[in-house]
Amino acid sequence: MIKSKKFIFDLVAAGGFIALGMFVPGSTLTDANGFAANIAGISTGLGIGWLIKTFIDYTKEVKNESKSN
């Protein structure tokens, strides 16, 4: 399924943002108040958005490859 290095890089980057958002001290898992919780929420949102973008781009790439074959 995974054939491109860009896809793997995007998955790792998205996972990094999500992990940062979930496990940073003061994140929404440990403290619902404060600035750190807001940063953690933004980071988690970036990770989820990047993950969705990665799968959309990858499916478009696969469809274009199948049309050219």
N, C-alpha and C positions, 0 to 999 in steps of 0.2 A: 504494500500500500504506500509506504513512504519511500519516495525515490529522490527527493531533492533535499539538499543541505539547507536551503532557505526555509523549508517547511519545518525541519527539525529545530533550526535556530529560533523561528517564531514560536514554536511550542515551548521551548526552554525559556524564552523571554517572558511569555505570558505566564508560565508557571512561577517564574521568579517574582513578577509583580503580585500575583495572587498570594504567594507565600509571604512576601514582605508585608502585604496588607493584613494578613491573618496573624502573623507571629511577632511583629514588631512590638516592643514594650509600649504599653499604652494603647494598643489596638482595640478594636471594637470587641474582641473576645475577652480582654482583660479589664477594660475601662471604657464605659460608655460616654464619659464626659471628656472634654478637653480637646486641645488642638491635635494631639497625636491620633485621636480617634478619627478626626476628619481626614488627616493625611492617610491613615490606614484605609479609610473608605474610598478615597480617591485612587489609591494604589490598587486596591482590589478591583475597582471598576475599570481601571486601565487594563489590568490583566485579563479580565473577562472579555472586555471589548477586543483586545488584541487576539485572544483565543478565537472569538467568533470571526474576526477578519481573516485569520489564518485559514480556518476551514472553508470560508467562502472563496478566498483566493485559490486554495488548493483544488476545490471542486471545479472552479472555472478552468484551471489549468488542465485537469484531467479531461474535462469535456472537450477542450480545444485539441488536446492530443488525440482523442478518439475520433474527432471529425477529420483530422489531417491524415489519419491512417486509413 
